[in-house]
Amino acid sequence: MKCVVIDPDGLAITYDDDTDQFLAIKPRNPDLLAAAMTKCAAVLPSAHGHVISLLADVRAPSTVYTNPDSLLWRDAGAVLQTLALVSEAFDLGFCPLGILGQEFADALLPVDHQFLGVGVAVIGRSASE
C-alpha cells in the first residue's frame, strides 16, 4: 500500500519505503490529476487540506489470491482507520471521501502501472480552527 499526499496546488509526495525517503512525484497526466482533485472537491467542497490517495500494488497479492481486490480494500480500510485515529490524536480534521481514486494512480504513475486506487481522504486543520 502506497500513500500519496497531494496539496491543493497538485504537488504530490510519497514515501518510498525501499529507499527510506520522501519523493516528489511529477504527474504523468496533469489534466487527469486536476480532474481527480476536482472530484474530491465536489465530494467535500468545504475542505481546505491535503488529499491522501491510497494506492495498492496488485502484483504481489495477485500471485496468491484469485480476487485480491477485496483484500486490498480491507487493508485500505484499516489504513484509513489508523489515519483517522492519528489525526484525532494530533487534533487534525480527517475525512475519508468514499471514492477509490483510481484517477490518482492513472495521473501519477506510468501507463503500464499495476496499482489500484483503494481510498481517498482529506486531512488538514479542523474546521473549528
Summary of the structure (lengths in Angstrom):
residues: 129
radius of gyration: 14.5
end to end distance: 31.4
largest distance: 46.9
contacts: 357
relative contact order: 0.23
helix: 38%
strand: 30%
